[in-house]
Amino acid sequence: MEYMTKVNRKRLVIGMSGASGAPLGIELLKIVREHPEWETHLVISKGAEETIIQETAYEPREVMNLADKAYSIKDIGASIASGTFKTEGMIIVPCSMKTVAGIVCGYSDNLLLRAADVTIKERRNLVIVARECPLSTIHLRNMLSLSELGATIMPPMITYYNKPTSMEDLNRHIIGKILDRFGIQVNGFRRWGEISTG
Ligand SMILES: Cc1cc2nc3c(=O)[nH]c(=O)nc-3n(C[C@H](O)[C@H](O)[C@H](O)COP(=O)(O)O)c2cc1C
């Protein structure tokens, strides 16, 4: 296998905020680790620390260890806070409505919000896996604003046409769709047209 130095790896910023769906963020980090040409830069909000504890068997520190580099939410001087630090873009998975609102307003008082602000100002790929149910008019307006700014709004919606039989199938399908935005292949992601209907 061709040796790839750290210098020419593609950088992907991953934010996790306090919406339900911490297992999605964890699974996504594990899948990107299977792609040595990618380097992950992770920031986890205080809200996400809580959902990780509530929804998974992981400690926040263990999740941070899944990334190539992880930052404190308070570290607003970190590399990912600057547009000069080249990345391919950012995924926020899961993304709370509070974080959606913070991004819309440009209210960058933590590193996750600042990294998202940078991604927008540098016109890079921003994928927001926003989750709340039901969605209020405030949530919908904020998500529309982000979409108009060029972000991809990708709530973790259930898909049935791939005939999921487990939570893992459901997670893998949405992660396949998220990582498609960056050209990262997910094993077992079943695309329409490639699914046997027999
Ligand atoms: C178990 C749990 C599940 C939650 N689920 C959601 C959710 O699905 N969507 C959401 O917007 N907020 C949810 N919240 C509330 C957010 O965590 C809370 O608003 C927090 O302040 C968000 O801050 P952050 O965006 O900085 O992480 C949840 C909280 C807990 C403890």
PDBQT file of the ligand as one rigid body, heavy atoms in Angstrom, charges set to zero:
ROOT
HETATM    1  C1  LIG A 201     -30.587  13.022  26.450  1.00  0.00    +0.000 C 
HETATM    2  C2  LIG A 201     -30.765  14.376  25.807  1.00  0.00    +0.000 A 
HETATM    3  C3  LIG A 201     -31.288  14.452  24.529  1.00  0.00    +0.000 A 
HETATM    4  C4  LIG A 201     -31.447  15.690  23.904  1.00  0.00    +0.000 A 
HETATM    5  N1  LIG A 201     -31.943  15.712  22.623  1.00  0.00    +0.000 NA
HETATM    6  C5  LIG A 201     -31.997  16.892  21.954  1.00  0.00    +0.000 A 
HETATM    7  C6  LIG A 201     -32.377  16.902  20.586  1.00  0.00    +0.000 A 
HETATM    8  O1  LIG A 201     -32.668  15.868  19.971  1.00  0.00    +0.000 OA
HETATM    9  N2  LIG A 201     -32.359  18.094  19.940  1.00  0.00    +0.000 N 
HETATM   10  C7  LIG A 201     -31.999  19.268  20.553  1.00  0.00    +0.000 A 
HETATM   11  O2  LIG A 201     -31.991  20.302  19.895  1.00  0.00    +0.000 OA
HETATM   12  N3  LIG A 201     -31.660  19.282  21.879  1.00  0.00    +0.000 NA
HETATM   13  C8  LIG A 201     -31.634  18.133  22.583  1.00  0.00    +0.000 A 
HETATM   14  N4  LIG A 201     -31.247  18.115  23.907  1.00  0.00    +0.000 N 
HETATM   15  C9  LIG A 201     -31.007  19.399  24.581  1.00  0.00    +0.000 C 
HETATM   16  C10 LIG A 201     -29.620  19.972  24.285  1.00  0.00    +0.000 C 
HETATM   17  O3  LIG A 201     -28.618  19.066  24.733  1.00  0.00    +0.000 OA
HETATM   18  C11 LIG A 201     -29.484  21.324  25.003  1.00  0.00    +0.000 C 
HETATM   19  O4  LIG A 201     -30.334  22.291  24.392  1.00  0.00    +0.000 OA
HETATM   20  C12 LIG A 201     -28.054  21.820  25.030  1.00  0.00    +0.000 C 
HETATM   21  O5  LIG A 201     -28.040  23.087  25.698  1.00  0.00    +0.000 OA
HETATM   22  C13 LIG A 201     -27.477  21.989  23.646  1.00  0.00    +0.000 C 
HETATM   23  O6  LIG A 201     -26.215  22.615  23.759  1.00  0.00    +0.000 OA
HETATM   24  P1  LIG A 201     -25.085  22.400  22.650  1.00  0.00    +0.000 P 
HETATM   25  O7  LIG A 201     -25.700  22.698  21.335  1.00  0.00    +0.000 OA
HETATM   26  O8  LIG A 201     -24.035  23.389  23.019  1.00  0.00    +0.000 OA
HETATM   27  O9  LIG A 201     -24.633  20.997  22.782  1.00  0.00    +0.000 OA
HETATM   28  C14 LIG A 201     -31.090  16.891  24.577  1.00  0.00    +0.000 A 
HETATM   29  C15 LIG A 201     -30.558  16.802  25.867  1.00  0.00    +0.000 A 
HETATM   30  C16 LIG A 201     -30.389  15.565  26.479  1.00  0.00    +0.000 A 
HETATM   31  C17 LIG A 201     -29.803  15.503  27.857  1.00  0.00    +0.000 C 
ENDROOT
TORSDOF 0
